[in-house]
Amino acid sequence: MTDMLTALQKLWPRGDQHVPGLIEGIAAAAPTVFPKYFPTSTELVTAIFMAQCSEECAAGLEMSENMNYTAQRLLQVFPSHFTPSLAARAAHNPQMIAEIAYGGRMGNKPPPSTDGWIYRGQGLTNCTGHDGFAALQAWLDKEGIALDLMSNPQLICAPEHALLCGVGDFILCGCLPYAEKNEVVNVSAMLNVGHIVPASRINGLADREHWTALWKRELGI
């Protein structure tokens, strides 16, 4: 298999731009993390996992969800959470947008709680919501990893923790069995939607499939 650092430098050329040391941290953890948690079809599952991460975090450029939306875009992305007047007030206010869009669901308390902002999508797999972070925290605890995500969710983006957290979330989302069978559409559905759905309902499926082809080629599959 191609060296992970070489693959990342090629496929994520600006991966360190917002999180310095990110690709080096992923590459350093890869020889330990991937064989341990992807014991079956390791290279195949690694390629599919990295492809999903490439889409979810924009090849390392969006390790924290960008909530800086225009009013028009808010009505398209979160139509059930914003009226035209509310969208106009919230436009280009990322924290306010996150608190409205994510507050009161996914385990987040509703506004005026800041849970929606604190637990916005972060990390390689875009883990989102209090419940998502709590599940990952429980998994890390079970694995004996001393990492307090609930108090400091941004640790999920730290170079030394990003890969393990991403793999944990991938497993918790139910992606692994489908990745082992090379079922990219179903992996995408589980990570993006949370359950199996028609391909038409999966955000960015074409990009996920393109990234999968790139990573398979880079890793010699």
Stockholm file with secondary structure:
# STOCKHOLM 1.0

chainA/1-221         MTDMLTALQKLWPRGDQHVPGLIEGIAAAAPTVFPKYFPTSTELVTAIFMAQCSEECAAGLEMSENMNYTAQRLLQVFPSHFTPSLAARAAHNPQMIAEIAYGGRMGNKPPPSTDGWIYRGQGLTNCTGHDGFAALQAWLDKEGIALDLMSNPQLICAPEHALLCGVGDFILCGCLPYAEKNEVVNVSAMLNVGHIVPASRINGLADREHWTALWKRELGI
#=GR chainA/1-221 SS CCCHHHHHHHHCTTTTSSSTTHHHHHHHHHHHHHHHHCCSSHHHHHHHHHHHHHHHTTTTTCSBCCCCCCHHHHHHHCTTTCCHHHHHHHTTCHHHHHHHHHTTSTTCCCTTSSHHHHTSSBTTTTBCSHHHHHHHHHHHHHTTCCCCTTTCGGGGGSTTTHHHHHHHHHHHTTCHHHHHTTCHHHHHHHHHTSSCCCGGGSTTHHHHHHHHHHHHHHTTC
#=GC SS_cons         CCCHHHHHHHHCTTTTSSSTTHHHHHHHHHHHHHHHHCCSSHHHHHHHHHHHHHHHTTTTTCSBCCCCCCHHHHHHHCTTTCCHHHHHHHTTCHHHHHHHHHTTSTTCCCTTSSHHHHTSSBTTTTBCSHHHHHHHHHHHHHTTCCCCTTTCGGGGGSTTTHHHHHHHHHHHTTCHHHHHTTCHHHHHHHHHTSSCCCGGGSTTHHHHHHHHHHHHHHTTC
//
